[in-house]
Amino acid sequence: MRGRLYLVGIPVGALLLTVVWAAPGRRPPVLELGDLTSVVEPGEELSGGTTTVTDPGRNAFGRSLMNMDRARWPEFHAGKKVFGRDWNDTRTGPVIVGPLFSAASCMTCHVKDGRGRPPASPAQAPESIVFQLTAPEGRGPHPVYGEQLDLHAVDGRTAEGSVEVDYDEVRGEFATGEDYALLRPRYRFKDLSQGPLGEKTPFSPRVAPANFGLGLLEAIPEDTLLALADPDDADHDGISGRPNQVLDVAEQRTKTGRFGWKANQPSLQQQVAHALVADMGLTTALFPKEQGHDAAAAPGGPEVTPEELERLVFYMRLVAAPKRRDWDAPPVLRGKAVFRAIGCSGCHVSTAFETGTVPGFPELSGQKIHPYTDLLLHDMGEGLADGRKDGLATGQEWRTPPLWGLGHQEAVNGHTRLLHDGRARNAEEAVLWHGGEAASAQERYVRLRREDREALLAFLKSL
């Protein structure tokens, strides 16, 4: 849509939405896809291969692998107990959280092993979203507040600050004439205990991602991921995914990243240990020093014992991906064809991966899985940029998030918020926020007939 932009303040409940309205102009032509269709592929409903669980309810994300030996159940539930522990509750052990932290338990952010959400209004305190920081010059942790702004404190300390969120409404129009509206977040940092962050400080709001299927993602052979990379866009399709290269702390060498919103962690163990110290102020042998403005090594050694960390990683590795629903319904099959036709599968790879051999974990080995990701970095444009570099990732690059389980999110977590900061209220808004390498796919989506847009959304809901 083309035309002038107008700013209008509209009160909605506790919010004052600043509406960015593009005056109607010449619409792009409607994209006609004809009799496009797809067929049911054998086993595509089993997102995690034979590890897949069937649970359409609130516990769809928290089950153990379907093929896990019963002898492993005690160890799995021991890890789940660590996952659910409130480290600020004396009934579960000594209070060792913090003293500066963002959450007191894994479950605080990853409710039922699912996705977090941003505050709905300035009056709501952040719960399942964190605010990562970088030095004003763009590299390394913030010189005063460290890698993350800690909104909570214990032991008589003062939290590092608080954050309020407002939203600007951005409106647009589909080629078929219907209007749509997106929310662009604005953040205000308040009560900063150590003074201002600095005007040019990059920060990145990040909601908690879902936890299921992580062991399978770790089991995808590195060569498979590297074969998908096309950093120079040699095939001229406008997509130039590349792997992040990050430090493996345990091995002290650079490896391909696969976990985190910017693929900044190379292994599940490091992802878990980093979350413990960054989000909860809990040290481990891997990260023995706390973070924040008064960071120090924990006296007496790591606060989370090697045994507790091992149990937690064991649990995270064996949480299963849920089975798809309605995968063979005609609208879903049409939506799958649309998904591929407009270019979504260029990053959200629709072909199956086969996991490698995982020592000690036969359940994860040799599985045919459908996570709908390439785990690579892609430039998503200025609209989603946080300006914060992370490893090789630029301020506009993000790892392709897996789409499996998308249709279960509302049942599990009671919301459908998506993207790294949760700004998208549903899958359609997430598509409409795509830019950069995904701009052409987004433009094609805007040009689709309403029936094809609905079919594509039905396909996403089936995942």
C-alpha positions in Angstrom: 0.0 0.0 0.0 1.2 3.5 -0.8 0.2 6.9 0.5 0.9 9.4 3.2 1.4 8.3 6.8 -0.7 9.8 9.6 -0.1 9.5 13.4 -3.2 9.3 15.6 -3.4 8.7 19.4 -6.2 6.2 20.3 -6.9 5.3 23.9 -7.5 1.5 24.3 -7.9 0.5 28.0 -4.8 1.4 29.9 -2.8 2.0 26.7 -2.5 5.0 24.4 -1.8 3.5 21.0 0.0 5.6 18.5 -1.5 4.6 15.2 0.6 4.7 12.0 -2.0 4.8 9.2 -1.1 4.6 5.5 -3.6 6.4 3.4 -5.1 4.1 0.7 -3.3 4.2 -2.6 -2.8 1.8 -5.5 -3.1 -1.8 -4.2 -0.7 -4.4 -5.5 -2.3 -7.1 -7.7 -3.8 -10.1 -6.1 -1.6 -13.2 -6.3 -3.4 -16.0 -8.0 -2.0 -19.5 -7.2 -4.5 -21.5 -9.2 -5.1 -25.2 -8.3 -2.0 -25.4 -6.2 -2.1 -28.3 -3.8 0.0 -30.8 -1.9 -0.2 -34.4 -0.7 0.1 -36.0 2.7 3.7 -37.1 3.2 4.3 -40.3 5.2 5.0 -39.6 8.8 4.7 -35.8 8.5 2.2 -35.7 11.4 5.0 -37.1 13.7 6.9 -33.9 14.3 9.6 -35.6 16.4 9.6 -39.0 14.6 8.9 -41.9 17.0 9.6 -39.6 20.0 6.4 -37.6 19.2 3.6 -37.5 21.9 -0.1 -37.1 21.3 -1.6 -34.7 23.8 -3.8 -31.9 22.5 -4.3 -30.3 26.0 -2.5 -28.1 28.4 0.4 -30.5 28.9 1.3 -30.9 25.2 4.7 -29.4 25.7 5.8 -31.2 28.9 5.8 -34.9 28.1 8.7 -37.2 27.9 9.7 -38.8 24.6 7.2 -41.4 23.5 9.9 -43.9 22.9 11.8 -43.3 26.2 12.5 -46.4 28.2 10.5 -46.5 31.4 13.8 -47.1 33.3 14.6 -43.5 32.5 11.4 -42.0 34.1 12.9 -41.5 37.6 15.8 -39.5 36.1 13.5 -37.6 33.9 11.2 -36.6 36.8 14.3 -35.7 38.9 15.2 -33.2 36.2 11.7 -31.9 36.0 11.9 -31.2 39.7 15.0 -29.1 39.2 13.2 -27.3 36.3 10.2 -26.5 38.6 12.2 -25.6 41.7 11.7 -22.1 43.1 15.3 -21.1 44.1 13.9 -18.3 46.3 11.7 -20.7 48.4 13.2 -22.0 51.6 10.8 -25.0 51.4 12.8 -26.4 48.5 16.2 -25.7 49.8 18.5 -22.8 50.7 17.8 -19.5 49.0 20.6 -19.1 46.5 18.9 -17.2 43.7 20.4 -13.9 42.7 21.1 -11.7 44.6 20.1 -10.0 41.3 17.9 -12.0 38.9 15.0 -12.0 36.4 13.2 -15.1 37.6 13.4 -17.5 40.5 12.6 -20.7 38.6 12.7 -22.0 35.0 9.0 -22.5 35.2 8.4 -18.8 35.9 9.2 -18.0 32.2 8.7 -21.4 30.6 5.3 -22.1 31.9 4.5 -25.7 31.1 7.6 -25.8 29.0 6.0 -23.3 26.6 6.4 -19.8 25.3 6.5 -16.6 27.3 4.7 -13.3 26.6 5.4 -9.6 27.0 3.5 -7.3 29.4 0.1 -6.4 28.0 0.2 -2.8 29.3 2.5 -0.4 31.2 0.8 -1.5 34.5 1.9 -5.1 34.1 5.4 -6.1 35.2 7.5 -8.2 32.9 7.4 -11.9 33.9 8.5 -14.2 31.0 10.6 -11.6 29.1 14.1 -10.5 29.8 16.1 -7.5 28.6 19.6 -8.3 27.3 22.1 -5.4 27.2 25.3 -4.6 25.3 27.9 -1.9 25.8 27.1 1.4 24.1 29.8 0.8 21.5 28.0 -2.4 20.5 30.2 -5.2 21.7 30.4 -7.0 25.0 28.3 -6.7 28.1 27.1 -3.3 29.4 29.9 -1.8 31.5 27.6 -1.2 34.5 24.6 -3.6 34.2 26.2 -6.6 32.5 24.5 -8.8 30.0 21.0 -8.5 31.3 19.0 -6.0 33.3 17.9 -7.7 36.5 14.4 -6.6 37.7 14.4 -8.5 41.0 16.7 -8.7 44.0 17.1 -10.5 47.4 19.4 -10.2 50.4 18.6 -6.5 50.9 19.9 -5.6 47.4 18.1 -3.3 45.1 16.8 -4.4 41.7 18.6 -2.8 38.8 15.4 -1.2 37.4 12.0 -1.8 36.0 10.6 -1.6 32.4 7.3 -0.4 31.0 6.0 -1.2 27.6 3.6 0.7 25.3 2.6 -0.1 21.8 2.3 1.9 18.6 -0.3 0.5 16.2 0.9 0.1 12.6 -1.9 -0.4 10.0 -1.8 -1.8 6.5 -4.0 -3.3 3.9 -4.1 -6.6 2.0 -4.3 -6.6 -1.7 -7.9 -7.8 -1.4 -8.8 -4.6 0.5 -9.0 -5.8 4.2 -7.2 -3.8 6.8 -4.7 -5.3 9.3 -3.0 -3.8 12.4 0.3 -4.7 14.0 1.8 -3.6 17.4 5.3 -2.0 17.6 6.6 -2.0 21.2 8.2 0.9 23.0 10.1 0.4 26.2 10.8 2.8 29.0 13.5 1.9 31.6 12.7 3.3 35.1 14.3 3.3 38.5 17.7 2.3 37.2 19.8 1.7 40.3 23.2 2.5 38.8 22.2 5.4 36.6 21.1 5.7 32.9 21.9 2.9 30.5 23.3 5.4 28.0 21.5 6.8 24.9 23.2 4.5 22.4 23.0 1.3 24.5 21.6 -1.6 22.4 19.0 -3.7 24.3 17.0 -6.7 23.3 13.7 -7.8 24.8 13.4 -11.6 24.5 10.5 -13.7 25.6 11.1 -17.3 26.8 10.9 -19.8 23.9 9.3 -23.2 24.2 11.5 -26.1 25.6 10.3 -29.2 23.8 12.3 -31.0 21.1 15.6 -29.5 22.1 17.4 -32.8 22.2 16.3 -33.5 18.7 17.5 -30.1 17.4 20.9 -30.8 19.1 21.0 -34.1 17.3 20.8 -32.7 13.8 24.3 -33.2 12.3 26.3 -30.0 11.9 27.1 -30.9 8.3 23.3 -30.9 7.6 22.9 -27.4 8.9 26.0 -26.1 7.1 24.7 -27.5 3.8 21.7 -25.3 4.1 23.8 -22.1 4.5 24.0 -19.7 1.6 25.8 -16.7 3.1 26.5 -15.1 -0.3 23.1 -16.0 -1.8 24.7 -18.0 -4.5 21.3 -19.3 -5.8 20.0 -15.7 -6.0 16.8 -16.4 -4.2 17.2 -13.5 -1.8 17.8 -15.8 1.2 21.3 -15.9 2.7 21.2 -17.9 5.8 24.4 -18.4 7.7 25.4 -20.2 11.0 26.4 -18.3 14.0 29.9 -19.2 15.3 30.2 -19.0 19.1 32.5 -20.1 21.9 31.9 -23.5 23.4 32.9 -22.7 27.0 33.4 -26.3 28.0 35.6 -27.2 25.0 37.1 -23.7 24.7 36.7 -23.6 20.9 34.4 -22.0 18.4 31.4 -24.1 17.3 28.2 -23.6 15.4 25.4 -22.1 17.5 21.9 -23.6 17.4 20.1 -22.4 20.6 18.8 -19.0 21.6 17.0 -16.3 19.5 20.3 -15.5 17.8 21.8 -19.1 17.9 24.3 -17.8 20.4 24.7 -21.1 22.3 26.3 -24.2 20.7 25.0 -26.9 23.0 22.0 -27.6 25.2 24.2 -27.8 28.3 25.6 -24.4 27.7 22.2 -23.0 26.9 20.8 -24.2 30.2 23.8 -23.2 32.3 23.8 -19.7 30.7 20.1 -19.3 31.4 20.7 -20.3 35.1 23.3 -17.6 35.6 21.8 -14.9 33.3 18.2 -15.2 34.3 18.5 -16.5 37.9 21.9 -15.5 39.1 22.8 -19.2 39.7 26.4 -20.2 39.1 27.6 -23.5 37.7 30.9 -25.0 37.0 30.4 -23.8 33.4 29.6 -20.2 34.5 31.1 -19.8 38.0 30.7 -16.0 38.1 27.5 -14.1 38.6 26.4 -11.4 36.2 25.2 -7.9 36.8 26.7 -4.7 38.1 28.3 -6.4 41.2 29.2 -9.7 39.6 31.3 -12.1 41.6 32.1 -15.8 41.9 29.8 -17.6 44.3 31.7 -18.3 47.6 32.1 -22.0 48.2 31.9 -23.0 44.6 29.0 -23.3 42.1 25.5 -22.8 43.5 24.0 -25.4 41.2 25.8 -28.7 41.7 27.1 -30.7 38.7 24.5 -33.3 39.5 21.6 -30.8 39.5 22.8 -29.4 36.2 23.1 -32.8 34.7 19.6 -33.7 35.8 18.2 -30.5 34.4 19.9 -30.9 31.0 18.7 -34.6 30.9 15.2 -33.4 31.4 15.5 -30.6 28.7 17.0 -33.1 26.3 14.1 -35.5 26.5 11.0 -33.2 26.5 9.0 -34.4 23.4 7.5 -32.5 20.5 3.7 -32.8 20.1 1.9 -34.5 17.2 0.4 -32.4 14.5 -3.4 -32.1 14.1 -5.5 -32.1 11.0 -2.4 -32.6 8.8 -4.5 -34.4 6.1 -7.4 -31.9 6.0 -7.8 -30.3 2.5 -7.5 -26.7 3.7 -4.3 -27.6 5.6 -2.8 -29.3 2.5 -3.7 -26.2 0.4 -2.0 -24.1 3.1 1.1 -26.3 3.0 1.4 -25.7 -0.7 0.9 -21.9 -0.2 3.6 -22.0 2.5 6.0 -23.4 0.0 4.9 -21.4 -3.0 5.3 -17.9 -1.4 8.8 -18.8 0.0 8.3 -19.5 3.7 10.1 -22.8 3.4 13.3 -21.0 2.3 14.0 -20.5 6.0 11.4 -22.7 7.8 12.6 -25.8 6.0 9.7 -28.1 5.3 11.7 -31.2 4.4 12.5 -33.6 7.2 15.8 -33.8 9.0 17.3 -37.0 10.2 19.1 -36.9 13.5 22.5 -38.4 14.0 23.7 -41.0 16.5 23.6 -39.5 20.1 25.8 -41.5 22.5 23.7 -42.6 25.5 20.5 -41.5 23.9 19.1 -44.1 21.5 15.7 -42.4 21.7 17.1 -39.3 19.9 19.2 -41.2 17.3 18.1 -41.7 13.7 14.8 -39.8 14.0 13.0 -38.3 11.1 11.8 -34.9 12.4 9.9 -31.9 11.1 10.8 -28.8 13.2 10.4 -26.3 10.3 13.6 -24.4 10.9 17.2 -24.3 9.5 18.7 -23.0 12.8 20.5 -20.4 10.7 20.8 -16.6 11.0 18.7 -14.5 8.6 18.4 -10.7 8.2 14.8 -10.0 9.2 15.0 -6.3 8.3 14.9 -3.1 10.3 11.3 -3.6 11.6 12.5 -6.5 13.9 16.0 -5.3 14.5 17.3 -4.9 18.0 20.7 -3.4 17.0 22.4 -5.8 19.3 25.3 -8.0 18.0 25.6 -11.5 19.3 28.5 -13.7 18.1 28.4 -13.2 14.3 24.8 -12.2 14.4 24.2 -8.6 13.5 21.5 -6.4 15.0 19.1 -7.4 12.2 19.7 -11.1 12.2 17.7 -13.8 14.0 17.8 -17.6 14.1 14.9 -19.2 12.3 12.6 -20.3 15.1 11.1 -23.8 14.9 7.4 -23.8 14.0 6.5 -27.3 15.4 4.0 -27.2 18.2 2.7 -23.8 17.1 -0.9 -24.9 17.0 -0.8 -26.1 20.6 0.5 -22.9 22.1 -2.9 -21.4 22.9 -4.0 -24.5 24.8 -0.8 -24.7 26.7 0.0 -21.1 27.5 -3.3 -19.3 27.0 -1.9 -16.9 24.4 -0.7 -16.9 20.8 2.1 -14.2 21.1 5.1 -14.8 18.8 8.5 -13.4 17.7 11.5 -12.6 19.9 9.7 -9.8 21.9 6.2 -11.3 21.6 4.9 -8.3 19.7 2.9 -10.5 17.2 -0.5 -11.4 18.7 -0.9 -14.3 16.4 0.7 -16.2 13.5 -0.6 -13.8 10.9 1.0 -10.8 12.6 4.3 -12.7 12.8 4.2 -13.2 9.1 3.4 -9.5 8.5 6.4 -8.4 10.6 8.8 -10.3 8.3 11.3 -8.1 6.4 14.8 -8.3 5.1 15.4 -11.7 3.5 11.7 -12.6 4.2 10.3 -9.4 2.7 9.4 -11.0 -0.6 7.5 -13.8 1.2 5.7 -11.2 3.3 4.8 -9.2 0.2 3.4 -12.3 -1.4 1.3 -13.1 1.7 -0.2 -9.6 1.6 -1.1 -10.2 -2.1 -2.8 -13.6 -1.5 -6.5 -14.1 -1.8 -8.2 -14.3 1.6 -8.9 -18.0 1.1 -5.2 -18.7 0.6 -4.2 -16.6 3.6 -6.7 -18.6 5.7 -5.3 -21.9 4.3 -1.8 -20.9 5.2 -2.8 -20.0 8.7 -4.7 -23.3 9.0 -1.5 -25.1 8.0 0.5 -23.2 10.7 -2.2 -24.1 13.3 -1.9 -27.8 12.3 1.8 -27.8 13.3 
